[in-house]
Amino acid sequence: MRVAVDVMGGDLGPQEIIQGALDGLQYLGSEDELVLFGPEEQMRALVAAAGGNDPRLSYHNCTQFIGMDESPVEA
C-alpha cells in the first residue's frame, strides 16, 4: 500500500504533519510506502531532525501550493 501525505496541508505547519506521519510508520507493513508531498529540502531536513530515516519513506517535491485564502477551484 502507498500512503500519500501533504505536509503543507495543516494549520500547524509541516513539522507537526511530518512527525505524525513518522509516528504512523509503525502501523505500516514492510512492503508499504509513505510518500511525503511538499518542498523536498524542507521535508528531508525535518525528517532528519526527527530521526526518521526509514526505507519506506519517499519524497515528492512540490513547488506550488494553494494558500488558505485561495479558492481551490480557481487555483
C-alpha positions in Angstrom: 0.0 0.0 0.0 1.2 3.5 -0.8 0.1 6.3 1.6 0.4 10.0 0.4 0.7 12.8 2.9 0.5 16.6 2.0 2.9 18.1 4.5 1.9 21.6 3.7 -1.8 21.0 4.3 -2.1 21.7 8.0 -2.6 24.7 10.3 0.5 23.8 12.5 2.9 23.6 9.6 4.9 20.8 8.1 6.8 19.9 11.2 3.7 18.5 13.0 2.5 16.7 9.9 5.8 15.1 9.3 6.1 14.0 13.0 2.6 12.4 12.8 3.5 10.7 9.5 6.7 9.3 11.1 4.7 8.1 14.1 2.3 6.4 11.8 5.1 4.3 10.2 4.7 1.8 12.9 1.3 0.8 11.5 2.6 0.2 8.0 4.0 -3.1 6.8 7.4 -3.7 5.4 6.2 -3.5 1.8 4.2 -0.3 2.3 5.4 3.1 1.3 4.9 6.6 2.8 5.2 9.4 0.3 5.5 12.9 1.6 4.4 15.7 -0.7 5.9 19.2 -0.3 9.2 21.1 -0.6 11.7 18.3 -0.6 14.6 20.0 1.0 12.4 21.2 3.9 10.9 17.8 4.3 14.2 16.0 4.3 15.6 18.4 7.0 12.5 17.9 9.2 12.6 14.2 8.8 16.3 14.1 9.7 15.8 16.3 12.7 13.1 13.9 13.9 15.4 10.9 13.4 13.0 9.4 10.8 15.4 7.6 8.5 13.2 4.8 7.1 13.5 3.0 3.8 9.7 3.1 3.4 9.8 6.9 3.1 9.9 8.7 -0.2 9.5 12.3 -1.2 7.6 14.1 -4.0 8.9 17.6 -4.5 6.1 20.2 -4.9 7.0 23.8 -5.8 3.4 25.2 -5.9 0.9 25.5 -3.1 -2.8 26.5 -2.8 -3.0 29.0 0.0 -5.7 29.1 2.7 -7.1 32.3 1.2 -7.2 30.8 -2.4 -10.2 29.2 -4.0 -9.3 25.6 -4.8 -11.5 25.8 -8.0 -9.6 28.9 -9.2 -6.2 27.7 -8.1 
